[in-house]
Amino acid sequence: MALAAGAGSLFAVHVTSNTFWLLQSLMGQTTRGTLKTCSVGVSVASVVAILLILPMSLVL
């Protein structure tokens, strides 16, 4: 259950997140560009994580 909650919390990145501002400074992008890039990245990570967790929930 904790893994599923963690995967769900990844789905959207917020502008108030420290990770967002760290990635913006490392990538050298604008706020809008970083928001687009991060949103796609964390959304894909969230979907992949839940797709890996669902089969595990059937076994465990």
SEVEXFI-769352 format. One record per atom (N, C-alpha, C, O): residue number from 1; x, y, z; residue in one letter. Coordinates in steps of 0.02 Angstrom, whole numbers, plus 32768, in hexadecimal, padded with zeros to 4 digits. Layout:
BEGIN
+-----+------+------+------+-----+
:   n :    x :    y :    z : res :
+-----+------+------+------+-----+
: NUM :    X :    Y :    Z :   a :
...
+-----+------+------+------+-----+
//
This chain:
BEGIN
+-----+------+------+------+-----+
:   n :    x :    y :    z : res :
+-----+------+------+------+-----+
:   1 : 8029 : 7FC5 : 8000 :   m :
:   1 : 8000 : 8000 : 8000 :   m :
:   1 : 802C : 803F : 8000 :   m :
:   1 : 801C : 8070 : 7FDF :   m :
:   2 : 8063 : 803C : 8024 :   a :
:   2 : 8090 : 8076 : 8027 :   a :
:   2 : 80B0 : 8083 : 7FE3 :   a :
:   2 : 80BA : 80BC : 7FD0 :   a :
:   3 : 80C1 : 804E : 7FBE :   l :
:   3 : 80DE : 8057 : 7F7C :   l :
:   3 : 80AC : 8078 : 7F4C :   l :
:   3 : 80BF : 80A3 : 7F25 :   l :
:   4 : 806E : 8063 : 7F50 :   a :
:   4 : 803A : 8081 : 7F25 :   a :
:   4 : 802F : 80CA : 7F36 :   a :
:   4 : 8026 : 80F4 : 7F09 :   a :
:   5 : 802F : 80DA : 7F76 :   a :
:   5 : 8027 : 8120 : 7F8B :   a :
:   5 : 8063 : 814A : 7F73 :   a :
:   5 : 805A : 8183 : 7F5C :   a :
:   6 : 809E : 812E : 7F77 :   g :
:   6 : 80D9 : 8152 : 7F5E :   g :
:   6 : 80D7 : 815D : 7F13 :   g :
:   6 : 80EA : 8192 : 7EFB :   g :
:   7 : 80C1 : 812B : 7EEF :   a :
:   7 : 80BB : 8132 : 7EA6 :   a :
:   7 : 8087 : 8166 : 7E93 :   a :
:   7 : 8091 : 818C : 7E64 :   a :
:   8 : 8051 : 8168 : 7EB8 :   g :
:   8 : 801D : 819B : 7EAB :   g :
:   8 : 8034 : 81E1 : 7EBC :   g :
:   8 : 801F : 8211 : 7E9B :   g :
:   9 : 805E : 81E7 : 7EEE :   s :
:   9 : 8075 : 822A : 7F00 :   s :
:   9 : 80A7 : 8247 : 7ECE :   s :
:   9 : 80B3 : 8283 : 7ECE :   s :
:  10 : 80C3 : 821C : 7EA4 :   l :
:  10 : 80F2 : 8234 : 7E71 :   l :
:  10 : 80CF : 8255 : 7E36 :   l :
:  10 : 80F0 : 8279 : 7E10 :   l :
:  11 : 808F : 824A : 7E2E :   f :
:  11 : 806E : 825A : 7DEF :   f :
:  11 : 8074 : 82A3 : 7DD9 :   f :
:  11 : 807B : 82B1 : 7D9E :   f :
:  12 : 8073 : 82D1 : 7E07 :   a :
:  12 : 8077 : 8318 : 7DF3 :   a :
:  12 : 80AE : 833B : 7E1C :   a :
:  12 : 80B5 : 832F : 7E58 :   a :
:  13 : 80D3 : 8365 : 7DFA :   v :
:  13 : 8107 : 838C : 7E1B :   v :
:  13 : 80EB : 83D2 : 7E27 :   v :
:  13 : 80C7 : 83ED : 7DFE :   v :
:  14 : 80FC : 83EE : 7E60 :   h :
:  14 : 80E4 : 8431 : 7E72 :   h :
:  14 : 811C : 8463 : 7E6E :   h :
:  14 : 8157 : 8452 : 7E78 :   h :
:  15 : 810A : 84A0 : 7E5E :   v :
:  15 : 813C : 84D6 : 7E59 :   v :
:  15 : 815A : 84E6 : 7E9D :   v :
:  15 : 8190 : 8502 : 7EA1 :   v :
:  16 : 8137 : 84D4 : 7ED2 :   t :
:  16 : 8151 : 84E2 : 7F16 :   t :
:  16 : 8181 : 84AC : 7F2E :   t :
:  16 : 819C : 84B1 : 7F65 :   t :
:  17 : 818C : 8479 : 7F06 :   s :
:  17 : 81B8 : 8442 : 7F19 :   s :
:  17 : 8201 : 8457 : 7F12 :   s :
:  17 : 8215 : 8478 : 7EE2 :   s :
:  18 : 8229 : 8442 : 7F43 :   n :
:  18 : 8271 : 8450 : 7F40 :   n :
:  18 : 8291 : 842D : 7F04 :   n :
:  18 : 82BF : 8448 : 7EE5 :   n :
:  19 : 8279 : 83F2 : 7EF5 :   t :
:  19 : 8293 : 83CC : 7EBC :   t :
:  19 : 8288 : 83F2 : 7E7B :   t :
:  19 : 82B4 : 83F2 : 7E4F :   t :
:  20 : 824F : 8412 : 7E74 :   f :
:  20 : 8240 : 8439 : 7E38 :   f :
:  20 : 8274 : 846F : 7E2E :   f :
:  20 : 828E : 8477 : 7DF7 :   f :
:  21 : 8282 : 8495 : 7E62 :   w :
:  21 : 82B1 : 84CD : 7E5B :   w :
:  21 : 82F9 : 84B4 : 7E52 :   w :
:  21 : 8321 : 84D4 : 7E30 :   w :
:  22 : 8309 : 847B : 7E6F :   l :
:  22 : 834B : 845E : 7E65 :   l :
:  22 : 8354 : 8449 : 7E1C :   l :
:  22 : 8387 : 8457 : 7DFD :   l :
:  23 : 8321 : 8428 : 7E01 :   l :
:  23 : 8325 : 8413 : 7DBB :   l :
:  23 : 8327 : 844F : 7D8C :   l :
:  23 : 8349 : 844D : 7D59 :   l :
:  24 : 8302 : 8483 : 7D9C :   q :
:  24 : 8303 : 84BF : 7D72 :   q :
:  24 : 8348 : 84DE : 7D70 :   q :
:  24 : 8360 : 84F1 : 7D3A :   q :
:  25 : 8369 : 84E2 : 7DA9 :   s :
:  25 : 83AC : 8500 : 7DA9 :   s :
:  25 : 83DF : 84D2 : 7D87 :   s :
:  25 : 840D : 84EA : 7D66 :   s :
:  26 : 83D7 : 8490 : 7D8E :   l :
:  26 : 8406 : 8462 : 7D6E :   l :
:  26 : 83FD : 845F : 7D22 :   l :
:  26 : 842E : 845A : 7CFD :   l :
:  27 : 83BE : 8463 : 7D0B :   m :
:  27 : 83B1 : 845F : 7CC3 :   m :
:  27 : 83B6 : 84A2 : 7CA1 :   m :
:  27 : 83BC : 84A5 : 7C64 :   m :
:  28 : 83B3 : 84D8 : 7CC7 :   g :
:  28 : 83B8 : 851B : 7CAA :   g :
:  28 : 837C : 852D : 7C7F :   g :
:  28 : 8384 : 8551 : 7C4D :   g :
:  29 : 8341 : 8516 : 7C91 :   q :
:  29 : 8305 : 8524 : 7C6B :   q :
:  29 : 82DC : 8559 : 7C8D :   q :
:  29 : 82E9 : 856D : 7CC6 :   q :
:  30 : 82A8 : 8571 : 7C69 :   t :
:  30 : 8279 : 859F : 7C87 :   t :
:  30 : 824A : 8577 : 7CB5 :   t :
:  30 : 824B : 853A : 7CB5 :   t :
:  31 : 8223 : 859B : 7CDB :   t :
:  31 : 81F3 : 857A : 7D08 :   t :
:  31 : 81C1 : 8551 : 7CE0 :   t :
:  31 : 81B1 : 8518 : 7CF2 :   t :
:  32 : 81A8 : 856C : 7CA9 :   r :
:  32 : 8178 : 8548 : 7C7F :   r :
:  32 : 8198 : 850A : 7C60 :   r :
:  32 : 8178 : 84D5 : 7C5F :   r :
:  33 : 81D4 : 850F : 7C48 :   g :
:  33 : 81F6 : 84D6 : 7C29 :   g :
:  33 : 8205 : 84A0 : 7C5C :   g :
:  33 : 81FD : 8464 : 7C4C :   g :
:  34 : 8219 : 84B3 : 7C97 :   t :
:  34 : 8226 : 8482 : 7CCC :   t :
:  34 : 81E6 : 8460 : 7CE1 :   t :
:  34 : 81E5 : 8424 : 7CEE :   t :
:  35 : 81AF : 8486 : 7CE6 :   l :
:  35 : 816F : 8469 : 7CF9 :   l :
:  35 : 8159 : 8435 : 7CC6 :   l :
:  35 : 8140 : 83FF : 7CD9 :   l :
:  36 : 8161 : 8444 : 7C86 :   k :
:  36 : 814F : 8413 : 7C52 :   k :
:  36 : 817B : 83D5 : 7C56 :   k :
:  36 : 8162 : 839D : 7C54 :   k :
:  37 : 81BB : 83DF : 7C5B :   t :
:  37 : 81EA : 83A7 : 7C5D :   t :
:  37 : 81E0 : 837C : 7C9A :   t :
:  37 : 81DC : 833E : 7C94 :   t :
:  38 : 81DA : 839A : 7CD4 :   c :
:  38 : 81D2 : 8375 : 7D12 :   c :
:  38 : 818F : 8352 : 7D15 :   c :
:  38 : 818A : 8319 : 7D2E :   c :
:  39 : 815B : 8373 : 7CFD :   s :
:  39 : 8118 : 8354 : 7CFF :   s :
:  39 : 8116 : 8314 : 7CD6 :   s :
:  39 : 80FA : 82E2 : 7CEC :   s :
:  40 : 8133 : 8316 : 7C9C :   v :
:  40 : 8135 : 82DA : 7C72 :   v :
:  40 : 815F : 82A3 : 7C93 :   v :
:  40 : 814A : 8269 : 7C95 :   v :
:  41 : 8198 : 82B5 : 7CAC :   g :
:  41 : 81C5 : 8284 : 7CCA :   g :
:  41 : 81A8 : 8262 : 7D07 :   g :
:  41 : 81AB : 8224 : 7D0C :   g :
:  42 : 818C : 8288 : 7D36 :   v :
:  42 : 8171 : 826A : 7D72 :   v :
:  42 : 8130 : 8245 : 7D65 :   v :
:  42 : 8120 : 8215 : 7D87 :   v :
:  43 : 810A : 825C : 7D33 :   s :
:  43 : 80CC : 8238 : 7D22 :   s :
:  43 : 80DC : 81F4 : 7D04 :   s :
:  43 : 80BB : 81C3 : 7D15 :   s :
:  44 : 810E : 81F1 : 7CD9 :   v :
:  44 : 8122 : 81B0 : 7CBD :   v :
:  44 : 813D : 8183 : 7CF4 :   v :
:  44 : 812E : 8147 : 7CF5 :   v :
:  45 : 8165 : 819E : 7D22 :   a :
:  45 : 8180 : 8177 : 7D59 :   a :
:  45 : 8148 : 815C : 7D85 :   a :
:  45 : 814B : 8123 : 7D9D :   a :
:  46 : 8114 : 8184 : 7D91 :   s :
:  46 : 80DC : 816F : 7DBA :   s :
:  46 : 80B5 : 8136 : 7D99 :   s :
:  46 : 80A3 : 8105 : 7DBA :   s :
:  47 : 80A8 : 813C : 7D59 :   v :
:  47 : 8083 : 8108 : 7D35 :   v :
:  47 : 80AB : 80C7 : 7D32 :   v :
:  47 : 808F : 8091 : 7D3C :   v :
:  48 : 80EB : 80CC : 7D25 :   v :
:  48 : 8116 : 8090 : 7D23 :   v :
:  48 : 8118 : 806F : 7D67 :   v :
:  48 : 8115 : 8032 : 7D6D :   v :
:  49 : 811D : 8097 : 7D9C :   a :
:  49 : 8120 : 807B : 7DE0 :   a :
:  49 : 80DF : 8057 : 7DF1 :   a :
:  49 : 80E2 : 8020 : 7E0D :   a :
:  50 : 80A6 : 8073 : 7DE0 :   i :
:  50 : 8067 : 8052 : 7DF1 :   i :
:  50 : 805D : 8013 : 7DC7 :   i :
:  50 : 8040 : 7FE3 : 7DDF :   i :
:  51 : 8076 : 8014 : 7D89 :   l :
:  51 : 8072 : 7FD8 : 7D60 :   l :
:  51 : 809E : 7FA0 : 7D7B :   l :
:  51 : 808F : 7F65 : 7D71 :   l :
:  52 : 80D4 : 7FB1 : 7D9C :   l :
:  52 : 80FE : 7F7E : 7DBC :   l :
:  52 : 80E1 : 7F67 : 7DFF :   l :
:  52 : 80EA : 7F2D : 7E13 :   l :
:  53 : 80BF : 7F94 : 7E22 :   i :
:  53 : 80A3 : 7F83 : 7E63 :   i :
:  53 : 8065 : 7F59 : 7E5E :   i :
:  53 : 805A : 7F2D : 7E88 :   i :
:  54 : 803B : 7F64 : 7E2C :   l :
:  54 : 7FFD : 7F3E : 7E26 :   l :
:  54 : 8007 : 7EF3 : 7E22 :   l :
:  54 : 7FE5 : 7ECE : 7E46 :   l :
:  55 : 8034 : 7EDA : 7DF8 :   p :
:  55 : 803F : 7E91 : 7DF8 :   p :
:  55 : 805C : 7E77 : 7E3B :   p :
:  55 : 804D : 7E3F : 7E4F :   p :
:  56 : 8084 : 7EA0 : 7E5B :   m :
:  56 : 809F : 7E8B : 7E9C :   m :
:  56 : 8068 : 7E85 : 7ED0 :   m :
:  56 : 806C : 7E5A : 7EFC :   m :
:  57 : 8034 : 7EAE : 7ECA :   s :
:  57 : 7FFE : 7EAA : 7EFB :   s :
:  57 : 7FD5 : 7E6B : 7EF3 :   s :
:  57 : 7FB6 : 7E54 : 7F23 :   s :
:  58 : 7FD6 : 7E4E : 7EB7 :   l :
:  58 : 7FB2 : 7E0F : 7EAD :   l :
:  58 : 7FD8 : 7DD4 : 7ECB :   l :
:  58 : 7FBA : 7DA2 : 7EDF :   l :
:  59 : 801A : 7DD9 : 7ECD :   v :
:  59 : 8044 : 7DA3 : 7EE7 :   v :
:  59 : 804A : 7DA7 : 7F33 :   v :
:  59 : 8045 : 7D74 : 7F55 :   v :
:  60 : 8054 : 7DE3 : 7F4C :   l :
:  60 : 8061 : 7DEA : 7F94 :   l :
:  60 : 8022 : 7DF1 : 7FBB :   l :
:  60 : 8024 : 7DF8 : 7FF8 :   l :
+-----+------+------+------+-----+
//
